[in-house]
Amino acid sequence: MFVIERENKIWFGGEPRMRFADSGLFRVGKRTGEYFAYGPRDGFKLDGYYKTYGVWVNDQLWIATHKGLAVVTRR
């Protein structure tokens, strides 16, 4: 599991909360309490079991999974 605080948001991940419903990557707004679970609409193909590990590099969140390496882009 990992927890990263960045730009008034807390990013965390590890094991998926619900298999095939999320990717194991989550975000909570510190000020608003807004909770977001990443999933298929965000580009994660949920054909397997994700375990995620994250790190910030040059203002980008990189996520390592057993399926490969991904970068989280801002919308």
N, CA, C and O atoms as a GROMACS GRO file, in nm:
protein
  300
    1MET      N    1   0.085  -0.118   0.000
    1MET     CA    2   0.000   0.000   0.000
    1MET      C    3   0.088   0.124   0.000
    1MET      O    4   0.198   0.123   0.056
    2PHE      N    5   0.039   0.231  -0.065
    2PHE     CA    6   0.112   0.357  -0.062
    2PHE      C    7   0.014   0.471  -0.033
    2PHE      O    8  -0.105   0.462  -0.063
    3VAL      N    9   0.067   0.579   0.025
    3VAL     CA   10  -0.010   0.701   0.052
    3VAL      C   11   0.079   0.819   0.015
    3VAL      O   12   0.193   0.828   0.061
    4ILE      N   13   0.026   0.910  -0.068
    4ILE     CA   14   0.102   1.027  -0.111
    4ILE      C   15   0.012   1.149  -0.098
    4ILE      O   16  -0.102   1.148  -0.144
    5GLU      N   17   0.062   1.254  -0.033
    5GLU     CA   18  -0.011   1.381  -0.024
    5GLU      C   19   0.048   1.477  -0.126
    5GLU      O   20   0.170   1.499  -0.130
    6ARG      N   21  -0.039   1.535  -0.209
    6ARG     CA   22   0.009   1.625  -0.315
    6ARG      C   23  -0.104   1.719  -0.354
    6ARG      O   24  -0.215   1.674  -0.383
    7GLU      N   25  -0.078   1.851  -0.355
    7GLU     CA   26  -0.173   1.952  -0.400
    7GLU      C   27  -0.310   1.937  -0.335
    7GLU      O   28  -0.412   1.933  -0.403
    8ASN      N   29  -0.312   1.930  -0.202
    8ASN     CA   30  -0.436   1.920  -0.123
    8ASN      C   31  -0.519   1.796  -0.154
    8ASN      O   32  -0.640   1.793  -0.132
    9LYS      N   33  -0.452   1.694  -0.205
    9LYS     CA   34  -0.518   1.567  -0.230
    9LYS      C   35  -0.434   1.456  -0.169
    9LYS      O   36  -0.311   1.466  -0.163
   10ILE      N   37  -0.500   1.351  -0.125
   10ILE     CA   38  -0.432   1.233  -0.074
   10ILE      C   39  -0.457   1.121  -0.174
   10ILE      O   40  -0.572   1.085  -0.200
   11TRP      N   41  -0.351   1.067  -0.228
   11TRP     CA   42  -0.356   0.957  -0.324
   11TRP      C   43  -0.315   0.832  -0.249
   11TRP      O   44  -0.217   0.834  -0.174
   12PHE      N   45  -0.386   0.724  -0.266
   12PHE     CA   46  -0.347   0.600  -0.201
   12PHE      C   47  -0.387   0.482  -0.287
   12PHE      O   48  -0.474   0.491  -0.373
   13GLY      N   49  -0.322   0.372  -0.260
   13GLY     CA   50  -0.351   0.253  -0.338
   13GLY      C   51  -0.288   0.130  -0.279
   13GLY      O   52  -0.227   0.134  -0.172
   14GLY      N   53  -0.303   0.026  -0.349
   14GLY     CA   54  -0.254  -0.104  -0.306
   14GLY      C   55  -0.347  -0.210  -0.361
   14GLY      O   56  -0.351  -0.234  -0.482
   15GLU      N   57  -0.420  -0.274  -0.273
   15GLU     CA   58  -0.518  -0.375  -0.314
   15GLU      C   59  -0.647  -0.305  -0.359
   15GLU      O   60  -0.686  -0.206  -0.298
   16PRO      N   61  -0.713  -0.354  -0.462
   16PRO     CA   62  -0.843  -0.298  -0.499
   16PRO      C   63  -0.944  -0.314  -0.387
   16PRO      O   64  -0.945  -0.414  -0.316
   17ARG      N   65  -1.028  -0.214  -0.372
   17ARG     CA   66  -1.136  -0.221  -0.272
   17ARG      C   67  -1.242  -0.320  -0.317
   17ARG      O   68  -1.294  -0.397  -0.237
   18MET      N   69  -1.275  -0.317  -0.445
   18MET     CA   70  -1.374  -0.409  -0.502
   18MET      C   71  -1.316  -0.466  -0.630
   18MET      O   72  -1.292  -0.391  -0.725
   19ARG      N   73  -1.295  -0.594  -0.636
   19ARG     CA   74  -1.238  -0.656  -0.755
   19ARG      C   75  -1.328  -0.629  -0.876
   19ARG      O   76  -1.450  -0.643  -0.868
   20PHE      N   77  -1.267  -0.591  -0.986
   20PHE     CA   78  -1.333  -0.560  -1.112
   20PHE      C   79  -1.416  -0.432  -1.107
   20PHE      O   80  -1.485  -0.401  -1.205
   21ALA      N   81  -1.412  -0.356  -0.997
   21ALA     CA   82  -1.485  -0.230  -0.990
   21ALA      C   83  -1.390  -0.112  -0.982
   21ALA      O   84  -1.427  -0.001  -1.019
   22ASP      N   85  -1.268  -0.133  -0.934
   22ASP     CA   86  -1.169  -0.025  -0.929
   22ASP      C   87  -1.031  -0.083  -0.952
   22ASP      O   88  -1.014  -0.205  -0.962
   23SER      N   89  -0.933   0.003  -0.961
   23SER     CA   90  -0.799  -0.038  -1.001
   23SER      C   91  -0.702  -0.052  -0.885
   23SER      O   92  -0.588  -0.094  -0.905
   24GLY      N   93  -0.743  -0.016  -0.765
   24GLY     CA   94  -0.649  -0.012  -0.654
   24GLY      C   95  -0.583   0.124  -0.641
   24GLY      O   96  -0.485   0.139  -0.568
   25LEU      N   97  -0.637   0.226  -0.712
   25LEU     CA   98  -0.587   0.363  -0.703
   25LEU      C   99  -0.702   0.454  -0.665
   25LEU      O  100  -0.808   0.450  -0.727
   26PHE      N  101  -0.682   0.536  -0.560
   26PHE     CA  102  -0.788   0.619  -0.505
   26PHE      C  103  -0.734   0.758  -0.474
   26PHE      O  104  -0.614   0.777  -0.456
   27ARG      N  105  -0.826   0.856  -0.468
   27ARG     CA  106  -0.789   0.995  -0.437
   27ARG      C  107  -0.895   1.056  -0.347
   27ARG      O  108  -1.015   1.035  -0.368
   28VAL      N  109  -0.851   1.132  -0.246
   28VAL     CA  110  -0.942   1.203  -0.157
   28VAL      C  111  -0.897   1.348  -0.150
   28VAL      O  112  -0.779   1.375  -0.128
   29GLY      N  113  -0.991   1.443  -0.168
   29GLY     CA  114  -0.960   1.585  -0.153
   29GLY      C  115  -0.954   1.622  -0.006
   29GLY      O  116  -1.048   1.595   0.069
   30LYS      N  117  -0.844   1.684   0.037
   30LYS     CA  118  -0.830   1.719   0.178
   30LYS      C  119  -0.931   1.824   0.222
   30LYS      O  120  -0.982   1.816   0.334
   31ARG      N  121  -0.959   1.919   0.138
   31ARG     CA  122  -1.053   2.026   0.175
   31ARG      C  123  -1.198   1.988   0.154
   31ARG      O  124  -1.285   2.022   0.234
   32THR      N  125  -1.224   1.915   0.046
   32THR     CA  126  -1.362   1.885   0.009
   32THR      C  127  -1.410   1.748   0.056
   32THR      O  128  -1.531   1.727   0.071
   33GLY      N  129  -1.318   1.656   0.079
   33GLY     CA  130  -1.355   1.520   0.114
   33GLY      C  131  -1.399   1.437  -0.005
   33GLY      O  132  -1.443   1.323   0.010
   34GLU      N  133  -1.388   1.495  -0.126
   34GLU     CA  134  -1.427   1.424  -0.247
   34GLU      C  135  -1.345   1.296  -0.260
   34GLU      O  136  -1.223   1.300  -0.250
   35TYR      N  137  -1.412   1.183  -0.281
   35TYR     CA  138  -1.348   1.052  -0.293
   35TYR      C  139  -1.363   1.004  -0.436
   35TYR      O  140  -1.471   1.012  -0.495
   36PHE      N  141  -1.254   0.953  -0.493
   36PHE     CA  142  -1.258   0.904  -0.630
   36PHE      C  143  -1.183   0.773  -0.638
   36PHE      O  144  -1.068   0.764  -0.595
   37ALA      N  145  -1.247   0.671  -0.693
   37ALA     CA  146  -1.184   0.542  -0.717
   37ALA      C  147  -1.164   0.527  -0.867
   37ALA      O  148  -1.260   0.536  -0.943
   38TYR      N  149  -1.041   0.504  -0.910
   38TYR     CA  150  -1.010   0.489  -1.052
   38TYR      C  151  -1.053   0.352  -1.101
   38TYR      O  152  -1.046   0.254  -1.027
   39GLY      N  153  -1.097   0.346  -1.226
   39GLY     CA  154  -1.146   0.221  -1.284
   39GLY      C  155  -1.137   0.220  -1.435
   39GLY      O  156  -1.053   0.290  -1.491
   40PRO      N  157  -1.222   0.143  -1.502
   40PRO     CA  158  -1.216   0.130  -1.647
   40PRO      C  159  -1.231   0.260  -1.723
   40PRO      O  160  -1.164   0.280  -1.825
   41ARG      N  161  -1.316   0.350  -1.678
   41ARG     CA  162  -1.333   0.477  -1.751
   41ARG      C  163  -1.207   0.563  -1.748
   41ARG      O  164  -1.194   0.660  -1.823
   42ASP      N  165  -1.114   0.527  -1.659
   42ASP     CA  166  -0.988   0.600  -1.647
   42ASP      C  167  -0.872   0.530  -1.716
   42ASP      O  168  -0.757   0.569  -1.700
   43GLY      N  169  -0.903   0.425  -1.792
   43GLY     CA  170  -0.801   0.357  -1.869
   43GLY      C  171  -0.746   0.229  -1.808
   43GLY      O  172  -0.659   0.166  -1.867
   44PHE      N  173  -0.795   0.191  -1.690
   44PHE     CA  174  -0.751   0.066  -1.630
   44PHE      C  175  -0.837  -0.047  -1.684
   44PHE      O  176  -0.960  -0.043  -1.672
   45LYS      N  177  -0.775  -0.146  -1.744
   45LYS     CA  178  -0.847  -0.263  -1.791
   45LYS      C  179  -0.855  -0.361  -1.676
   45LYS      O  180  -0.753  -0.411  -1.629
   46LEU      N  181  -0.974  -0.388  -1.631
   46LEU     CA  182  -0.991  -0.469  -1.511
   46LEU      C  183  -1.015  -0.614  -1.544
   46LEU      O  184  -1.112  -0.675  -1.498
   47ASP      N  185  -0.926  -0.670  -1.624
   47ASP     CA  186  -0.937  -0.811  -1.658
   47ASP      C  187  -0.856  -0.898  -1.564
   47ASP      O  188  -0.841  -1.018  -1.586
   48GLY      N  189  -0.803  -0.837  -1.461
   48GLY     CA  190  -0.722  -0.911  -1.366
   48GLY      C  191  -0.724  -0.843  -1.232
   48GLY      O  192  -0.812  -0.761  -1.203
   49TYR      N  193  -0.628  -0.875  -1.151
   49TYR     CA  194  -0.624  -0.826  -1.014
   49TYR      C  195  -0.508  -0.728  -0.999
   49TYR      O  196  -0.392  -0.768  -1.001
   50TYR      N  197  -0.539  -0.600  -0.985
   50TYR     CA  198  -0.436  -0.498  -0.974
   50TYR      C  199  -0.389  -0.481  -0.830
   50TYR      O  200  -0.469  -0.482  -0.736
   51LYS      N  201  -0.260  -0.466  -0.814
   51LYS     CA  202  -0.200  -0.412  -0.692
   51LYS      C  203  -0.120  -0.292  -0.740
   51LYS      O  204  -0.039  -0.305  -0.832
   52THR      N  205  -0.141  -0.177  -0.680
   52THR     CA  206  -0.075  -0.056  -0.730
   52THR      C  207   0.024  -0.001  -0.630
   52THR      O  208   0.009  -0.015  -0.508
   53TYR      N  209   0.127   0.062  -0.684
   53TYR     CA  210   0.229   0.132  -0.607
   53TYR      C  211   0.259   0.260  -0.682
   53TYR      O  212   0.279   0.258  -0.803
   54GLY      N  213   0.262   0.374  -0.612
   54GLY     CA  214   0.276   0.501  -0.681
   54GLY      C  215   0.392   0.585  -0.632
   54GLY      O  216   0.439   0.570  -0.519
   55VAL      N  217   0.438   0.673  -0.721
   55VAL     CA  218   0.543   0.768  -0.688
   55VAL      C  219   0.524   0.892  -0.776
   55VAL      O  220   0.487   0.881  -0.893
   56TRP      N  221   0.549   1.010  -0.719
   56TRP     CA  222   0.544   1.135  -0.796
   56TRP      C  223   0.682   1.164  -0.853
   56TRP      O  224   0.782   1.158  -0.781
   57VAL      N  225   0.687   1.194  -0.981
   57VAL     CA  226   0.811   1.234  -1.049
   57VAL      C  227   0.777   1.350  -1.141
   57VAL      O  228   0.694   1.336  -1.230
   58ASN      N  229   0.842   1.465  -1.120
   58ASN     CA  230   0.822   1.582  -1.206
   58ASN      C  231   0.675   1.614  -1.228
   58ASN      O  232   0.631   1.627  -1.342
   59ASP      N  233   0.599   1.627  -1.120
   59ASP     CA  234   0.457   1.664  -1.124
   59ASP      C  235   0.368   1.562  -1.194
   59ASP      O  236   0.261   1.598  -1.243
   60GLN      N  237   0.409   1.438  -1.200
   60GLN     CA  238   0.325   1.332  -1.255
   60GLN      C  239   0.325   1.214  -1.159
   60GLN      O  240   0.428   1.180  -1.101
   61LEU      N  241   0.209   1.154  -1.143
   61LEU     CA  242   0.197   1.035  -1.060
   61LEU      C  243   0.216   0.912  -1.148
   61LEU      O  244   0.138   0.889  -1.241
   62TRP      N  245   0.316   0.834  -1.118
   62TRP     CA  246   0.344   0.709  -1.190
   62TRP      C  247   0.294   0.594  -1.105
   62TRP      O  248   0.321   0.588  -0.985
   63ILE      N  249   0.222   0.503  -1.167
   63ILE     CA  250   0.164   0.389  -1.098
   63ILE      C  251   0.225   0.262  -1.156
   63ILE      O  252   0.221   0.238  -1.277
   64ALA      N  253   0.282   0.180  -1.069
   64ALA     CA  254   0.334   0.050  -1.110
   64ALA      C  255   0.232  -0.056  -1.070
   64ALA      O  256   0.186  -0.060  -0.955
   65THR      N  257   0.198  -0.141  -1.163
   65THR     CA  258   0.107  -0.253  -1.137
   65THR      C  259   0.171  -0.379  -1.193
   65THR      O  260   0.273  -0.372  -1.262
   66HIS      N  261   0.113  -0.492  -1.166
   66HIS     CA  262   0.166  -0.615  -1.223
   66HIS      C  263   0.139  -0.621  -1.374
   66HIS      O  264   0.195  -0.705  -1.444
   67LYS      N  265   0.052  -0.530  -1.424
   67LYS     CA  266   0.023  -0.523  -1.567
   67LYS      C  267   0.118  -0.427  -1.640
   67LYS      O  268   0.120  -0.424  -1.763
   68GLY      N  269   0.196  -0.348  -1.564
   68GLY     CA  270   0.288  -0.255  -1.627
   68GLY      C  271   0.292  -0.122  -1.556
   68GLY      O  272   0.240  -0.108  -1.445
   69LEU      N  273   0.354  -0.024  -1.620
   69LEU     CA  274   0.372   0.110  -1.565
   69LEU      C  275   0.278   0.207  -1.635
   69LEU      O  276   0.264   0.202  -1.757
   70ALA      N  277   0.214   0.295  -1.558
   70ALA     CA  278   0.121   0.393  -1.614
   70ALA      C  279   0.144   0.528  -1.549
   70ALA      O  280   0.191   0.536  -1.435
   71VAL      N  281   0.112   0.634  -1.621
   71VAL     CA  282   0.117   0.769  -1.566
   71VAL      C  283  -0.025   0.821  -1.557
   71VAL      O  284  -0.104   0.803  -1.649
   72VAL      N  285  -0.057   0.886  -1.446
   72VAL     CA  286  -0.190   0.944  -1.427
   72VAL      C  287  -0.186   1.085  -1.482
   72VAL      O  288  -0.107   1.167  -1.435
   73THR      N  289  -0.269   1.116  -1.580
   73THR     CA  290  -0.272   1.248  -1.640
   73THR      C  291  -0.390   1.328  -1.586
   73THR      O  292  -0.493   1.272  -1.547
   74ARG      N  293  -0.372   1.458  -1.583
   74ARG     CA  294  -0.479   1.546  -1.535
   74ARG      C  295  -0.581   1.571  -1.643
   74ARG      O  296  -0.547   1.576  -1.762
   75ARG      N  297  -0.705   1.586  -1.603
   75ARG     CA  298  -0.812   1.615  -1.698
   75ARG      C  299  -0.846   1.760  -1.695
   75ARG      O  300  -0.934   1.805  -1.768
   0.00000   0.00000   0.00000
